[in-house]
C-alpha cells in the first residue's frame, strides 16, 4: 500500500472515530479502540465477527447528525463521499473493517469477502456504504454489483444512492442497469452520484423505452429522467421526449 493511500486511510479513520466519539460515552469508545487494536494485530476470526455483530449494543443506532463542516471534510477526503445519512453504529462498524490488516491485498480481499458473505442485512448496508473508503476498490466491483442486484431495498440504496463508488468503478453496463433499477424502484435519481457525468447513449435508449412503457400505461415519468435523455435525443426515437415537451408546455 502506498504512503498516499495509507495517509488517506488514516485521515478517514480519524474522522470516523471523531464522529463516533461525539455520540458515545468513554467506556464505549475505549471498547471500540481495543477491538480495533486487536483486529489490527490478529487474524480475521471470532474476535472480529463478534465485535462487528455487537457494535449496536454498545453504540446505539442514533443518527450521526453531521454538520456542513463535517460533510465538507468527508468530501475532501473522498470525492463524492456524503455520509449525511450515516448512523453511529455504521461508522463504528466501518472503523472495525478499516482496522483489518491491509498489507497483503489477496489476504485482505479474502477476509473482506468472508465478512460480506456472513453479514446480515444491516451489516451489508454498512459494508456497501463503506466501499469508497476501503483499500483496493477496483477489486471490489463484482461485490458492488451484487449489492445492486440485491432484493433487499436498503442494500440496493446503500450502493446506488449517495455513494461515489459506482460512478468511479462500474462499467457502462453495470451503471446503466443500476440507474434503470433505481427508476423501477422509484428512487430519486438526484441521489445517484455522478449521474450527469456517466450519462450515455445506451442508457438514454433504455430510458426512452422505459418512458414508452410508462406512457402506454398512463403513468408519469420522473422529470429527472429527461436530463439523461436530451443530450442523445437526436440519435434515438424522439416520441417520448416530444410527448414530454408538449406536456410541459
Secondary structure, 3 states (H helix, E strand, C coil): CCHHHHHHHHHHHHHHHHHHHCCCCHHHHHHHHHHHHHHHCCCCCHHHHHHHHHHHHHHCCCECCCCHHHHHHHHHHCCCCCCCCCEHHHHHHHHHHHCCCCCCHHHHHHHHHHHHHHCCHHHHHHHHHCHHHCCCHHHHHHHHHHHHHCCCHHHHHHHHCCCCHHHHHCCHHHHHHHHHHHHHCCCCHHHCCCCCCCCCHHHHHHHHHHHHHHHHCCCCCCCHHHHCCHHHHHHCCCHHHHHHHHHHC
